[in-house]
Amino acid sequence: MLLHALRALFFLLVAAVALSAGGSSDVPGEVTNLRVPLTIAGLGMALVVVAVDVFLPRKSLAALSGGFLGLVVGMVIAYGLSLIIDLLVQTYAPSLLDKVKIESAEGTKFVPSSGETVVSALKLILGIICCYLTITLILQTKDDIRFVIPYVEFAKQSKGARPLILDTSVIIDGRIADVCDTRIVDAPIIIPRFILQELQAIADSSDKLKRNRGRRGLDMLNKLQTNDKIEIKISDARLTTMEEGEAVDEKLVTLAKKLDGRLVTNDYNLNKIAQLRGVDVININDLANALKPVLLHGENITVKIIKPGEEPGQGIGYLEDGTMIVAENCRDKINEDVVLTVTNVLQTSAGRMVFGRPEGSVPVLGPRRPRPRVTPG
């Protein structure tokens, strides 16, 4: 929006200067109908400048400080160009700068000629062009410009909570919607436009499983958007042509770096790529494991035995969070609720396993091996 307003103002200023210069001569007998040619020429130059600016690859978002800096730099460049124009005119066409003498009843006065008016208009238009180009350049490259002296660099400074950027897998997973319902998330949630396009492509897939996953992702996204406990928005942040050609995971990491945000995912590969590129990642699986209840040795828990275990006498049950419970002496208590005493907790790569036995039961010992007989010699 800021760049569009700047372009409109640029066109208006060029047109105003051209109209003013085209009919401002006070010299009798001089041709003063330069308004139309100058206006056409000025607008043509403005159109070329804006076209060049529009087709340049986009870099990053604008900032007010960058606009002020661009204005100062543009004015300095314009001043230097005006000195060069004056030198060229004085060298090759000094008559353009001559004053015109006008005799009247009020006396003699000298007014600028039409040539001097055109030169002044040209310098003013060049000044506007310089300011426009420097402002747009700094607005689009604010995060990358580094000055050699005194080594000044625009640094990203985020105020408030850093945004959370969701990927496709975590939206389809759906647990992020339940987390947001707890009001624990106070940072804005950003969903890039290309993630929406990927979800739609999955939902339109010919494969039934993929189609169901895509539709679930769209349902979870709708649930997030209707949640008044969080701030969620769709990001249309522009990437460069090279970045647009990257894979979705790489574009997510690039966008997170540009917005100084944190990725939310349960994709192991994306997690590693983001860490290698210095982007903070919140893994939903790690969050779920961290929120599982801590069970101590000797603590009593109630669990429903749902199937037999691998060892003799063992039964298997699960807590509400999915933690597997291995119960001794419970093979014959399937579909029954049993009070167990925790004997051991084992953390594996697949998750947490808890071992227990019913209260008052004797530990199951392995089969005793017969002792070898020793024949007296």
C-alpha positions in Angstrom: 0.0 0.0 0.0 2.8 2.4 0.9 4.5 1.8 -2.5 1.3 2.2 -4.4 0.7 5.6 -2.7 4.2 6.7 -3.4 3.9 5.8 -7.1 0.7 7.8 -7.4 2.3 10.8 -5.7 5.2 10.5 -8.0 3.0 10.7 -11.1 1.1 13.7 -9.7 4.3 15.6 -8.9 5.8 15.0 -12.3 2.6 16.1 -14.0 2.3 19.2 -11.9 5.9 20.3 -12.6 5.5 19.7 -16.3 2.2 21.7 -16.5 3.7 24.5 -14.5 6.8 24.7 -16.7 5.0 24.5 -19.9 3.1 27.7 -19.6 5.0 29.9 -17.2 6.8 32.2 -19.5 6.2 35.9 -19.1 8.1 37.0 -22.2 5.9 38.5 -25.0 6.1 36.7 -28.3 7.7 33.5 -27.0 6.1 30.2 -27.6 4.4 29.2 -24.4 2.4 26.2 -25.6 5.0 23.7 -24.2 2.5 22.5 -21.6 1.3 19.4 -23.5 4.7 18.2 -24.8 6.4 18.7 -21.4 3.5 16.9 -19.7 3.7 14.0 -22.1 7.4 13.8 -21.8 7.3 14.0 -18.0 4.6 11.3 -17.6 6.5 9.1 -20.1 9.7 9.4 -18.0 7.6 8.7 -14.9 6.0 5.6 -16.5 9.4 4.2 -17.5 10.8 4.8 -14.0 7.9 3.1 -12.3 7.9 0.2 -14.8 11.6 -0.4 -14.0 10.9 -0.3 -10.3 7.9 -2.7 -10.5 9.8 -5.4 -12.4 12.7 -5.3 -10.0 12.6 -8.4 -7.6 11.0 -7.6 -4.3 13.3 -7.8 -1.2 11.5 -7.1 2.0 8.9 -5.0 3.8 9.2 -1.2 4.1 9.9 0.9 7.1 9.5 4.6 7.8 13.1 5.1 8.7 14.2 3.6 5.4 11.9 6.1 3.6 13.5 9.1 5.4 17.0 7.8 4.6 16.0 7.3 0.9 14.7 10.8 0.7 18.0 12.3 2.1 20.1 10.2 -0.3 17.9 11.1 -3.2 18.1 14.8 -2.5 21.9 14.6 -2.3 22.1 12.8 -5.7 19.6 15.3 -7.2 21.7 18.2 -6.0 24.8 16.7 -7.6 23.0 16.1 -10.9 21.7 19.7 -10.9 25.2 21.0 -10.7 26.2 18.8 -13.6 23.2 20.1 -15.7 24.1 23.7 -14.9 27.7 23.1 -16.0 26.6 21.5 -19.2 24.2 24.3 -20.1 26.8 27.0 -19.3 29.3 25.2 -21.5 27.2 24.2 -24.5 24.1 26.4 -24.5 24.7 29.5 -22.3 21.9 31.4 -24.1 19.3 29.3 -22.3 20.2 31.0 -19.1 20.0 34.6 -20.4 17.4 36.8 -18.8 14.9 38.6 -21.0 14.6 42.3 -20.7 11.0 43.7 -20.6 10.3 47.4 -20.9 7.0 48.6 -19.4 5.4 51.7 -17.9 6.4 50.5 -14.5 10.0 50.2 -15.5 12.5 47.7 -16.8 12.6 44.1 -15.4 14.4 40.9 -16.3 12.4 37.6 -16.3 13.6 34.1 -16.9 13.4 32.9 -20.5 11.5 29.8 -21.5 14.8 27.9 -21.9 15.7 28.6 -18.3 12.3 27.5 -17.2 12.7 24.2 -19.1 16.1 23.6 -17.5 14.7 24.3 -14.0 11.8 21.9 -14.7 14.3 19.2 -15.9 16.3 19.5 -12.7 13.2 19.3 -10.6 11.9 16.2 -12.4 15.4 14.6 -12.0 15.3 15.4 -8.3 11.9 13.7 -8.0 13.1 10.6 -9.9 16.2 10.4 -7.7 14.2 10.6 -4.5 11.7 8.1 -5.7 14.3 5.5 -6.8 16.3 5.8 -3.6 13.3 5.5 -1.3 11.9 2.5 -3.1 15.3 0.8 -3.2 15.9 1.2 0.5 12.3 0.2 1.3 12.7 -3.0 -0.6 16.2 -3.9 0.6 16.1 -2.5 4.1 17.2 -5.8 5.7 20.2 -6.3 3.4 21.8 -2.9 2.8 25.1 -2.4 4.5 27.0 0.8 4.3 30.8 0.6 4.0 31.2 3.6 6.2 30.5 3.6 9.1 29.4 -0.1 8.7 25.7 0.7 9.4 23.3 -2.1 8.8 19.5 -2.2 9.2 18.8 -4.8 11.8 15.4 -6.5 12.3 13.8 -5.5 15.5 10.6 -7.2 16.5 8.4 -5.7 19.1 6.2 -7.9 21.2 5.9 -11.6 20.7 7.5 -13.2 17.7 4.9 -14.6 15.2 4.3 -18.4 14.9 4.4 -19.7 11.4 2.5 -22.9 10.8 3.4 -25.6 8.2 1.1 -28.0 6.5 1.8 -31.0 8.7 1.0 -29.2 12.0 -2.3 -27.9 10.5 -3.4 -31.3 9.4 -2.3 -32.8 12.8 -4.9 -30.5 14.5 -3.4 -30.4 18.0 -2.3 -26.8 17.5 -6.0 -25.9 17.5 -6.5 -27.5 20.9 -3.3 -25.7 22.2 -4.7 -22.4 21.1 -8.0 -23.1 22.9 -6.0 -23.1 26.2 -5.1 -19.3 25.7 -1.5 -20.2 26.2 -0.6 -18.8 22.8 -0.3 -15.0 22.9 1.8 -14.6 19.7 0.2 -13.9 16.3 -0.1 -16.9 14.1 0.8 -16.6 10.5 -0.2 -19.0 7.7 1.6 -18.3 4.4 -0.4 -18.2 1.2 1.6 -21.1 -0.3 0.7 -23.3 2.6 -3.0 -22.7 1.8 -2.3 -23.6 -1.8 -0.6 -26.8 -0.7 -3.5 -27.7 1.5 -5.9 -27.1 -1.3 -3.8 -29.3 -3.7 -3.8 -32.1 -1.1 -7.6 -31.8 -0.6 -8.1 -32.1 -4.4 -5.8 -35.1 -4.7 -7.1 -38.2 -6.4 -5.7 -40.3 -3.6 -8.4 -40.9 -1.0 -6.0 -40.8 2.0 -4.4 -37.6 0.8 -7.8 -36.0 0.1 -9.0 -36.8 3.6 -5.8 -35.3 5.1 -6.2 -32.2 3.0 -9.9 -31.7 4.0 -9.0 -32.2 7.7 -6.3 -29.5 7.3 -8.8 -27.1 5.8 -11.3 -27.9 8.7 -8.5 -27.3 11.3 -7.7 -24.0 9.5 -11.3 -22.9 9.7 -11.4 -23.8 13.4 -8.3 -21.6 13.9 -9.7 -18.7 12.0 -13.0 -18.8 14.0 -11.1 -18.9 17.3 -11.4 -15.5 19.0 -8.7 -16.4 21.5 -5.8 -16.0 19.0 -4.7 -13.6 16.4 -4.3 -15.3 13.0 -3.6 -13.9 9.6 -2.8 -15.0 6.1 0.6 -13.8 4.9 1.1 -12.5 1.4 4.8 -11.7 2.0 6.6 -11.6 -1.3 9.6 -13.7 -2.0 12.2 -13.2 -4.7 12.0 -15.1 -8.0 14.7 -17.5 -6.8 13.0 -18.1 -3.5 9.6 -18.7 -5.2 11.2 -21.6 -7.0 12.2 -23.3 -3.8 10.4 -26.2 -2.1 7.7 -25.5 0.4 9.9 -26.3 3.4 12.7 -24.0 2.2 10.2 -21.2 1.5 8.9 -21.6 5.1 12.4 -21.3 6.5 13.1 -18.3 4.3 9.9 -16.6 5.4 10.6 -17.3 9.0 13.9 -15.6 8.7 12.4 -12.6 7.0 9.6 -12.2 9.6 11.8 -13.1 12.5 9.3 -15.7 13.4 9.3 -19.3 14.8 8.2 -22.3 12.9 5.6 -24.7 14.3 5.8 -28.2 12.9 5.9 -31.9 13.6 8.0 -32.6 10.6 11.4 -34.0 11.6 13.2 -33.0 8.4 11.9 -29.5 8.4 12.9 -29.3 12.1 16.5 -30.1 11.2 16.6 -27.8 8.1 15.3 -24.8 10.2 17.9 -25.5 13.0 20.7 -25.5 10.5 19.6 -22.2 9.1 19.3 -20.6 12.5 15.4 -20.5 12.7 13.7 -21.3 16.0 11.3 -24.3 15.8 8.5 -25.5 18.0 7.9 -29.2 17.6 4.4 -30.2 18.5 5.6 -33.8 19.3 8.2 -32.4 21.7 5.6 -30.2 23.3 3.2 -33.2 23.7 6.0 -35.3 25.3 6.9 -32.5 27.7 3.3 -32.1 28.9 2.8 -35.8 29.7 2.4 -36.4 33.4 5.4 -37.4 35.4 5.0 -40.8 37.1 7.2 -41.6 40.0 8.3 -45.0 41.3 5.7 -46.3 43.8 2.9 -44.1 42.6 -0.5 -45.6 42.0 -2.4 -45.2 38.7 -5.6 -46.6 37.3 -5.5 -48.0 33.8 -7.7 -50.2 31.7 -6.1 -53.4 30.3 -7.0 -53.7 26.7 -4.7 -56.5 25.3 -2.1 -59.1 26.4 1.6 -58.3 26.5 4.5 -60.0 24.9 5.8 -61.7 28.2 3.8 -64.3 30.1 1.3 -62.7 32.5 1.6 -59.2 31.1 -1.2 -56.9 30.1 -1.1 -53.7 28.1 -3.0 -50.5 28.7 -2.8 -46.8 27.7 -3.2 -43.5 29.5 -5.3 -40.7 28.0 -2.2 -39.1 26.5 -1.1 -42.3 24.8 1.5 -43.5 27.3 1.8 -47.2 27.2 1.4 -49.1 30.5 2.9 -52.6 30.8 1.1 -54.3 33.7 2.4 -57.5 35.4 0.0 -60.3 36.4 -2.8 -58.7 34.4 -3.1 -60.9 31.4 -6.4 -62.3 32.7 -7.8 -58.8 33.4 -8.4 -57.6 29.9 -11.1 -54.9 29.6 -10.9 -54.3 33.4 -9.8 -51.2 35.3 -6.8 -52.1 37.4 -4.9 -50.1 40.1 -1.2 -50.4 39.4 1.9 -49.4 41.4 4.6 -47.9 39.2 7.8 -50.0 39.2 9.7 -48.4 36.4 9.5 -45.6 33.7 11.3 -46.1 30.5 11.8 -43.3 27.9 12.3 -44.6 24.4 12.5 -43.0 20.9 8.9 -44.1 20.3 7.7 -42.5 23.5 7.4 -43.2 27.2 6.6 -46.7 28.7 5.5 -47.3 32.3 5.8 -50.6 34.0 3.6 -51.5 37.0 2.0 -54.3 38.9 -1.3 -54.6 40.9 -1.2 -53.6 44.5 -0.1 -56.5 46.8 1.0 -58.8 43.9 4.3 -60.6 43.9 6.8 -59.7 41.2 7.0 -62.2 38.4 10.4 -63.9 38.4 11.8 -65.6 35.4 12.0 -69.4 35.2 14.6 -70.9 37.5 17.4 -72.7 35.9 18.3 -76.2 37.3 21.6 -76.3 39.1 24.2 -78.6 37.6 24.8 -81.7 39.6 28.3 -82.3 40.8 29.4 -85.9 41.0 31.8 -86.5 43.9 35.0 -87.8 42.5 
